[in-house]
Amino acid sequence: MRSSRPAHFSGLDWRAASKCTGGNCVEVATMGEMIAVRDSKNPEGAVLVYTATEWNEFAANVRKGQYDHLV
């Protein structure tokens, strides 16, 4: 994972989950082989960048409930 300033990411097609309401969302965008993630409430803030492998592992663990204890 890397963190960077959003100027490098202004042209990306940012998407949030369809069930996201109230602006409390995580937005994701693809950048070739990388996945960019940001907070919808702060689009000018930091952007986290993951490899496709890192993102797929994270998403699989979310689906398994691996992080449910954090909510």
N, C-alpha and C positions, 0 to 999 in steps of 0.2 A: 504494500500500500504506500502511496505517496500522496502528499498534500501540495496543492498549488493555488495560485491566485486565479480568480475566475476570468481574467482577460483572455486567457488561452482557450476558454471554453464558451465564448459568447455565441458562436455560430452553431452550437450543437442543438439537436432536437431533444430537449429535456422532456421526460415523461414521468408521471406519478401514477400510482395505483388508481383504478377506476373508483374504488371505495373511499378514496381520500377526500375529506371534507374539512373545511375550516382552516385551510392553510397549514395544518400541522403535518406536513408530508415530507417524505424523502423522494427526491427526484433523481432519476438515472438517465444516462445518455451513453451511447456507444461511440467509441473513438477507435475505429479499426479493431484491433485485438484487445483493446482496453475498455474498461467500464468506469465512467465518471459518476460520482454520487455527491449530491449537495442537499442542503436544507431548503425547502421551499420558502420558509419565512425569511431566509437570508441568502438570496441568490447572488449577492455580491461577496459573500463570505468564502471561506475555504471550500475547495473541491477535493474530495478524496478520489484517488485513481487506483483501480485494482486491475490485475491481469484477469483474463477470462477464467482461468483456473481458480484463482482466489475467489472471484465472485460466485462461480458455480458451486464451490464448496460451501461458501457462506449461505447461499440460497437453499442448498440441500439441507443444511443444518437448521435453518429457520423452519422449513417444512417438517422436519423431524421433531420440532419443539425443543431443540437444544438450548434455546435462549429464553424460553417461557418464564423461567424463574427471575428474569431481569425486569419483567413488566409488573 
